[in-house]
Amino acid sequence: MIDLSDTTDLESQYRRALEPPPDLPWWQWASAGGVMLLPPVPTPRYGPYDIEWTPHLVGIAMALSDPNVWCVTVQKPAQEGCTTFAVVYFLWKARFDPGNILYVTANVDLARDKAEETFKPMIEGSPEIAAELVDDRHNLNALRFQFKKCTWYNAGGN
C-alpha cells in the first residue's frame, strides 16, 4: 500500500514502479542473484537459479523472451526442472513486466502443495522479489500471491 503522507517514500515507489528491467535476459538476471533457491525449496542445488542446470530449457526461455512470440506451449516429462523454471520466469514478470499470472496444475491440492513447498520459499528467499509483495496479513495464502503490480493465482484444473 502506498503511504501518501511520505513524499520521499512515494517518489521511491514511483521510481521503482517505472524502473526498466535489467539489460539481460530474465534467466541471467535470476542467475545474478535475482532468484535464490534456498531450503526448503525442493531442489538438488541451492543458491542463485542457474538455467545451466537444465540446458534443455534454454530454447523455451529464449521463446518466452522474444517479443514476437505470444504463446509458448511446453510438453515435457515429469521431474525436468520445469516448475522451478516457470516460477523463476513468473517472479521476473512480477518484478519487471507485471500482468496477472495464472498457474494451473492438475488439481487444487497440488496447486496448494506446490505453492507451499516451492513458490512461497522462492519468493521469501529472494529479497528483491519479496520486496514486491503487498504487506497484507492475508497475502501468501497459497492460492494467491499479491504483488505490488500484479496478482499470481494458483489453481487446479479439476
C-alpha positions, 0 to 999 in steps of 0.5 A: 500500500502506498503511504501518501503522507511520505513524499520521499517514500512515494517518489521511491515507489514511483521510481521503482514502479517505472524502473526498466528491467535489467539489460539481460535476459530474465534467466541471467538476471535470476542467475545474478542473484535475482532468484535464490533457491534456498531450503526448503525449496525442493531442489538438488542445488541451492543458491542463485537459479542457474538455467545451466542446470537444465540446458534443455530449457534454454530454447523455451526461455529464449521463446518466452523472451522474444517479443514476437512470440505470444504463446509458448506451449511446453510438453515435457516429462515429469521431474525436468526442472520445469516448475522451478523454471516457470516460477523463476520466469513468473517472479521476473514478470512480477518484478519487471513486466507485471500482468496477472499470472495464472498457474494451473496444475492438475488439481487444487491440492497440488496447486496448494502443495506446490505453492507451499513447498516451492513458490512461497520459499522462492519468493521469501528467499529472494529479497528483491522479489519479496520486496514486491509483495503487498504487506497484507496479513492475508497475502501468501495464502497459497492460492494467491500471491499479491504483488505490488503490480500484479496478482499470481493465482494458483489453481487446479484444473479439476 
